[in-house]
Amino acid sequence: MLRARRPGTGAIGTGAALVMILGATTACGQGQGAGDPGFEDCASDPVSCNSGERADGGEITWGIDGSWTGWNPNLSAEYTVYTLQVTAPYWPAVGQFDQNADFVVNDAIFSGDPVLVNEHPMQVEYTLNPDANWGDGNPIGIDDFTYTWYARSGNPALCQDCTPAAATAADVASIEEGATADKIVITYSDEYASSEWKYEPVLSNPSHIADEQGLDWRGDPAAMAAAETYFSQAIPTWSAGPFKIDDAATGDYAIFKPNADWAGSTEVTLDKLTLKSFDSLESIITEIRQGNVDGSSPGNISAENVVQLVGESGIDFNVDRGPLWHHIDINVNNEFLSDPVLRTAVFQAIDVEEIIARTYANVQSDAARKLNHLYRNDSANFQDHLTATGQGAGDTEQARDGLTEAGYTWDGDGKLLDPDGKQVVFNYRYADGSDDRQTMADLVAFNLADIGIDVELKSFPAADLGPTLDGSEFDMVAFGWTSQPVIVNSARQFWASDAPTNYGRLNDPELDDLIDALALEPDPAKAAEIGNRIAEQVVDDAYQLPLVNTPVAIIATPELVNVRDNWASQQRALYNVAEWGLRAE
């Protein structure tokens, strides 16, 4: 048979494309000055490393290694790592997981942790900080909870044609004031009893802004959808966080000033914060060297980047496993890949260990293959569901045997033919602009050529990642998810048949039943058992092939203090942006 040419060894790096992003430090570096402050304590003290006294005032410019298409991460097309980072300084998060996976409530909005006040039906009470506000004189209140319920419900009767990144509010039955005006009680339907009720995203965009636009979002589902579109397109004038946008251009930059009305307990010391988009980490490093950028927490870092950083005396950095896990997904609506037998063979032919060796391992020497979709390899709940199936093993013989049994054949040139005699062809999509992603694409094409499949490699601009996924414009695609240490909403978001972010359009009723059961299990240990059954079912469906929890970096000049990475936050280093500052002399 004709064989693809094995890719050369020149392109090395981290591999796949990004969408969203535990671990032990495996490689780190600081500026060459021996006394430089930096990230040397992050392995032993990840929660408070690089801490210190802040000077009063100052400006920081932070590089983002990608772009964003709008300002509303409620929407599936905008739920990207870049949108999550640029909205971090003003977004009304319930709280954040720290580097020890402990949840810390946002005290700018709430006066304490959410409280479970009833189990059947599940009712959760939130107590508002009396000073919680939107940075424009309007308090945060019950209407804002209701707005987010409608926006994230996935229910066309509440938000017509809306495409939430995850229908996290699908099972909300009602939202009412509690015993006092500062208390909000969310009551869930009988289909919800999640063990992760405390972490639900119950706030997003401010309802009063939608009112000011003349949109009857409470009574008109089309107006509710129009409100979500407005929040996507309009540069926010409001803020529930420590900073407020002073000037911005969508996809390019956002300049923030301190939010004078912020009710958080941390005092903001910076005068100005700029988040700016760049097309590559190389560009960011160049700008840091030239004094135009102060730091970055990019989603990708290559071996060349590490070498470059080691040689810089004025840059501190640390490389660690991040919250991003890369994977390869299949569009089950493709005429060939609708067959689970073919999908299984495709995954069996792909050699994940070689992909890691040629990309991720050049940055993180002990980078390990991810063997569970929901749990990291070092999690107490981890179970290996992949090895026994051969998926990701690069076993072409096993792949060919399965295809032969299912009636597939090969022509005289070694091309794979389906049971109807039609040649099997499809595309593989990935974001351009990276030698690493190109290497991975070449390796996948080489592996699949071994079982007679001609794969069309089709890259797309990194900025088009969201639309490409949202429109399912792929047969196979490589990208990554970032997630917090939770599984209930993650499982629904990744694989539920009706989830907009189930980009490959898998429709498995058995899997849907397991996802529903997970949402009804209040016991964390039993929920973990269901989570593993879900991961096993996804493997049986041969729908998504996990690769690795990828290495990421935190990069900063020595002048920055309280800046550190956080694997447990989708916002990465920006999780604690209120604490950022310039180091006091």
Disulfide bonds with the S-S distance in Angstrom:
Cys42-Cys49 2.15
Cys159-Cys162 1.71
